[in-house]
Amino acid sequence: PDPLSINSTTGVWEGVYTQNGEFINFTMRVEAKRKRLSARVDIPQLKVKNISHKAKICRGQELHVENTSIDSSIEFIARPKENGTMSGRVIFRQNGGGITEEVFTAKRTALVASK
């Protein structure tokens, strides 16, 4: 695939993912500082606000946004498109080894300046 630029990943992304048959709204803010990506995610339905996530572009040219806690993790994986949308998968991992994969879609609603 063509290289994925940092600028194509940064911004405020409003989206929805599925989990156990429900639609869950989220907001993801992806920023670049000195060419390093970071992200913050809000999931109002789960009372999650401004949680810091690791963000990177992998060798497969996809954006990975991940947060790991003591007993679980959540990871969004997608390739943003030039039209300001992305769709991909969200992976939930439990410490006991359980893995659930769901899908998400998001639209960039605001740009964020790189620093």
C-alpha positions in Angstrom: 0.0 0.0 0.0 1.0 3.6 -0.4 2.7 5.2 2.6 0.3 6.6 5.2 1.2 10.2 6.2 1.0 11.5 9.7 -1.1 14.4 8.5 -3.8 11.9 7.2 -4.1 10.4 10.6 -4.3 13.5 12.8 -7.5 15.2 13.8 -10.6 14.8 15.8 -12.4 11.6 14.7 -16.1 11.0 15.6 -17.2 7.5 15.2 -19.1 4.4 16.3 -18.1 0.8 17.0 -20.0 -2.3 17.8 -19.6 -4.2 21.0 -21.9 -7.1 22.0 -24.5 -6.0 19.5 -24.6 -2.4 20.7 -23.4 0.7 18.9 -21.0 2.7 21.0 -20.1 6.3 20.1 -16.5 7.5 20.5 -14.3 10.5 19.9 -10.6 10.0 19.1 -8.2 12.9 19.0 -5.0 12.0 17.2 -2.0 14.4 17.5 1.5 14.5 16.2 4.4 16.1 18.2 7.8 16.0 16.7 6.5 13.4 14.2 5.3 11.1 17.0 1.7 10.2 17.2 -0.5 10.1 20.4 -4.2 9.8 20.9 -6.9 10.6 23.5 -10.3 8.8 23.4 -13.7 9.6 24.8 -16.4 7.0 25.1 -19.3 8.8 26.7 -21.6 5.7 27.1 -18.9 4.0 29.1 -18.0 7.2 31.1 -14.5 7.1 29.5 -13.1 10.7 29.1 -9.8 11.9 27.6 -8.0 8.5 28.1 -4.5 8.5 26.7 -3.7 5.9 24.0 -0.6 4.9 22.2 -0.7 5.6 18.4 1.5 4.5 15.6 1.5 3.7 11.9 2.5 0.1 11.4 4.5 -1.4 8.5 1.2 -2.4 6.8 0.4 1.4 6.6 -2.5 1.3 9.1 -3.1 3.5 12.1 -3.1 1.6 15.5 -4.5 3.4 18.5 -4.2 1.3 21.7 -4.8 1.5 25.4 -3.7 -1.2 27.9 -4.8 -1.4 31.5 -4.0 -4.0 34.1 -6.5 -6.6 32.9 -7.5 -5.6 29.4 -6.8 -3.6 26.3 -8.6 -1.9 23.4 -7.0 -1.3 20.0 -8.5 0.6 17.0 -6.9 -0.4 13.6 -7.7 1.4 10.4 -6.3 3.2 7.3 -7.7 6.8 7.1 -8.9 7.7 3.6 -8.2 11.0 1.8 -11.9 11.9 2.1 -11.6 12.1 5.9 -13.2 8.8 6.8 -11.9 5.5 8.1 -13.3 2.1 8.9 -11.6 -0.8 10.5 -11.6 -3.1 13.4 -11.5 -2.7 17.2 -9.9 -5.5 19.2 -10.7 -6.1 22.9 -8.2 -8.3 24.7 -8.7 -9.7 28.2 -5.8 -10.7 30.5 -7.2 -14.2 30.6 -6.6 -14.5 26.9 -10.1 -13.7 25.5 -10.1 -11.7 22.3 -13.1 -10.1 20.7 -13.0 -8.3 17.3 -15.6 -5.8 16.3 -15.8 -3.1 13.6 -15.8 0.7 13.6 -16.3 3.7 11.3 -15.2 7.3 12.0 -15.2 10.7 10.2 -12.7 13.4 10.8 -14.6 16.4 12.2 -11.7 18.7 12.9 -8.0 19.1 12.0 -5.3 19.2 14.6 -2.1 21.1 14.0 1.1 19.1 14.1 3.8 20.4 16.5 
